[in-house]
Amino acid sequence: MSDVSEYWSRHLAAIETERITTKAYAEREGLSVAALYQWRKQLKGRGQAKAVTVQAGRFVAVEVSEVAGSMGCCVQIGAGVRLEFAHLPHPEWLAAVAAAVDRPGR
């Protein structure tokens, strides 16, 4: 994915994660609403999407692939934890879960 595609993909993921309207997000971030819709359509047309989560205080790109007939998502943390959701959870919550899984003595 190109840097430009990744830039817009991060914004689109933030809209989904925050469950905010595209218009409200665009106004808050100083972005074009039309550009957000254009990139959403373009990335969806390629079958590509990317979500961004926070892990231990840093952003980590997470590849999201669509599966025909699939509703929801699955998050794999390390080798032993697999979580399934109807919707991608909030990044901070997911980061807290990942930190707890990595904690010694778990």
C-alpha positions in Angstrom: 0.0 0.0 0.0 1.4 3.4 -0.9 2.1 6.1 1.6 -0.9 8.1 0.3 -3.2 5.1 0.5 -2.0 4.4 4.0 -2.6 8.0 5.0 -6.2 7.9 3.9 -6.7 4.4 5.2 -5.7 5.5 8.7 -8.2 8.3 8.6 -11.0 6.0 7.4 -10.1 3.5 10.2 -10.3 6.2 12.8 -13.8 7.1 11.6 -14.9 3.5 12.0 -13.1 3.1 15.4 -14.5 6.4 16.8 -18.0 5.7 15.3 -18.1 9.3 14.2 -19.7 10.6 11.0 -17.4 11.2 8.1 -18.5 14.8 7.9 -17.8 15.5 11.6 -14.4 13.7 11.4 -13.5 15.7 8.2 -14.4 19.0 9.9 -12.4 18.1 13.1 -9.3 17.0 11.1 -9.5 19.7 8.4 -10.0 17.2 5.7 -12.2 17.1 2.6 -15.4 15.0 3.1 -15.4 14.3 -0.6 -11.8 13.0 -0.5 -12.7 10.7 2.4 -15.6 9.2 0.5 -13.4 8.9 -2.6 -10.7 7.0 -0.8 -13.2 4.8 1.0 -14.7 3.8 -2.3 -11.2 3.3 -3.9 -9.8 1.2 -1.1 -13.0 -0.9 -0.8 -12.8 -1.4 -4.6 -9.4 -2.9 -4.2 -10.6 -5.2 -1.4 -8.1 -3.5 0.9 -8.7 -1.9 4.2 -6.4 -1.1 7.0 -7.1 -0.4 10.6 -4.7 1.2 13.0 -4.5 0.2 16.6 -2.4 1.4 19.5 -0.1 -1.0 21.2 2.1 0.0 24.1 1.8 3.7 23.2 2.6 3.4 19.5 0.6 2.9 16.4 0.6 -0.5 14.8 -0.8 -1.1 11.3 -3.3 -4.0 11.2 -4.1 -5.5 7.9 -7.8 -6.2 7.5 -9.0 -8.4 4.7 -12.6 -9.0 3.7 -14.0 -12.5 3.5 -17.1 -13.1 1.4 -20.1 -13.5 3.7 -18.1 -12.6 6.7 -19.6 -10.2 9.3 -17.2 -9.1 12.0 -13.5 -9.4 12.6 -10.9 -11.5 14.3 -7.9 -10.2 16.2 -4.8 -12.4 16.8 -2.6 -11.3 19.7 0.6 -13.2 19.9 0.5 -16.9 19.3 -2.1 -17.9 21.8 -4.9 -15.4 21.9 -7.6 -15.0 19.2 -10.6 -12.7 19.7 -13.6 -12.4 17.5 -15.9 -9.4 17.4 -18.9 -8.1 15.5 -17.0 -4.8 15.0 -13.4 -3.8 15.4 -13.0 -2.7 19.1 -11.7 0.7 20.2 -7.9 0.9 19.8 -7.2 1.9 23.4 -9.2 -1.1 24.7 -7.4 -3.4 22.3 -4.0 -2.0 23.3 -4.9 -2.7 27.0 -5.8 -6.3 26.2 -2.6 -6.8 24.2 -0.6 -5.3 27.1 -2.4 -7.6 29.6 -1.6 -10.6 27.4 2.1 -9.7 27.2 2.3 -9.2 31.0 4.5 -11.7 32.8 2.6 -14.2 34.9 -0.5 -14.2 32.8 
